[in-house]
Amino acid sequence: MNLHPKTARIVRHENEMEVKIQDVKVGDLIKVKAGETIPVDGIIFEGTTKINEAILTGSGTEVEKRPGDEVITATINIGDTIVYKVTQIGNSTTLSQMLSLIEDTKKFKGTNQNIGDSLKNIVTVFTLIVAFGTGITWAVTGGGVFISILTTVSILLIANPEGFAFGALSPYSYGIEKAATRGILFKGGKIVDTASKIKRIVFDKTGTLTYGIPEITNIIPKDGFNDKRFLILLGSLENSSAHPFASTIVEYCKTKRITLKKAYDFKSIEGLGVKGIVDGQEIIAGNMKLMEKSNVQMNKELLHKAEILSKNVRTPVYVARNRELIGVIGIADSIR
């Protein structure tokens, strides 16, 4: 599995250079821009950002990182540019150890694999007896040395006992590797055997069950407000944001072929939302705390619909124009 970049951007003496990942050394300073993948493990030296660690945790929720925090290979920088110091390379990285674990699982055999090995041993002995017995019989009965050798070799080739072991091993190996590509790790064939008997599963967090990619589930503008106009105002504002919800909103607008406009005086308010000027109007989008902080005039019907969204495991994003609530959108993570 090739999950990390093939090159890294190293900073040396205030100069940047692109090098192959094999040439990166512990102690090097690496610059990673927004949207790029972390090439090797390290500790942030400069900058603050947010990292998508879905490859490790299964959750698409971004994790805030500051100087001194660790960043892991194959995770994605979705915030601002950072410079970090390399601490682990090659087989020492967290990703490499995970992949190594997947390979090691093949050493732990399941019940069917053990049965296959036992059958292989029995068939091996039986095949040898039949092969050499047939060869000797042909030699004794006057078939000649050539026929005797030919029949012996033919039986050994046709009755290859390795097929029993390989046939038992293949489903386990394929299943374990296929599960790994979906973020599920089995520690050997015995665990696969046990999994077939499971009747109930308890999950510790919703990120285990979802793709980690937010999707728009509901668009609810206030009565009389045009849907397209609502999306133009919201999408134009979010187009300047680096938040995962913003990307989801912008992509949704693109699928609806909505032309976005430039947002002026854009401001991202950490933990609350965003605001800016679109078409000469102040647009605010975010959670309820931001609406209250901004003294937005509420709409009882929209608040009721937002409450229903929350009860149905949707995250409501409130949208206001000129300090008046004009709509709500529902965002949720899709079930795998």
Residue, then its C-alpha position, 0 to 999 in steps of 0.5 A: m500500500n503506497l499511502h505516503p508521498k514519494t517526495a518531501r519539501i525540505v527547508r535548509h538554510e531558509n531554502e526549500m528543496e524537493v527530495k525523494i522520500q528515501d533521502v529524508k533524514v531524522g532532524d530535517l525540517i519539512k514544510v507541508k502546505a494546506g491540502e498536502t499529505i504528511p510524508v514522514d512522522g515528526i513534531i511541529f516546529e512552526g505553525t498551527t494547523k488542523i490535521n485529518e487523521a482518518i487513516l489512523t482513527g477512522s474519523g474525518t474530524e480534524v485535529e488541531k495541531r500546534p508547535g510541539d504536537e506530533v504529526i503522522t505519516a499519511t495524515i492530511n494537512i487541511g489547515d495552514t502551512i506548517v514546518y515540522k522536524v522529522t523524528q521517524i523515517g522508513n520502517s520506524t514510522t507509525l504507518s510502516q508499523m501498521l502495514s507491518l502488523i498487517e503482514d504479521t497477521k499472516k503468521f497466525k493461522g486459523t482453524n482451516q489453515n491448520i487443517g490444510d497443513s495437516l491434510k498436506n502432510i497426509v497427502t504428501v506421504f500418500t502421494l509419495i507411496v503411490a508415485f514410487g509404488t507405480g514407478i516400481t510396478w512399471a519397472v518390475t512388469g517390464g514397462g522400462v525405466f523411461i515409463s517408470i520415471l515418467t509415471t512417477v514424476s507425473i503423479l508427483l506433479i499432478a497430486n501436488p499437496e501444496g494445493f491443500a495448504f494454499g487453498a486454505l491460506s488464500p481466503y484468509s490472506y485475501g480477507i485480511e488484506k481486503a479488510a485492511t484497505r477498508g481500515i479494518l485490521f485482523k490479527g491473524g486467521k484465528i481472529v477471522d475464525t472468531a469473527s464469524k461467530i460474533k453476534r453483537i458488536v459495540f463501537d466506541k465512536t461513530g467515526t468507526l462506522t462512517y466514512g469521515i467525509p461530511e455530506i449535506t443532507n438538508i437545505i432549509p431556507k426560510d419561507g419565501f427565500n429562493d434556494k439558489r440565492f441562499l446557496i450563492l450567499l452561503g457557498s460564496l462565503e464558505n469558498s474562502s474557508a478551509h474547514p471540511f464543512a466549507s469544502t462540502i458546501v462548495e462542492y455541493c454548489k458546484t454539483k448544482r452548477i451555482t456560480l459563486k461570488k467573491a467574499y470580502d472582509f472574510k473572517s474565520i472565528e475558531g470553534l464558531g464559524v465564518k463571516g464576510i461580505v457577499d454582494g454587499q451584504e453581511i453573511i454569517a454561517g456557523n453554530m448557534k453560539l456564533m448566532e447569539k454572539s452576533n445578535v442575529q434575529m432568530n426565526k422560530e420555524l427555522l430553529h424548530k427544524a434545526e432541532i429536528l436535524s440535531k435529533n436525527v444526528r445532523t449538524p445544523v449550520y445556521v446562516a444569517r444575512n444582515r443579522e437575520l437568520i435566513g436558513v439552516i443546512g444539515i450536515a452528516d457523516s455517511i455510514r460506511 
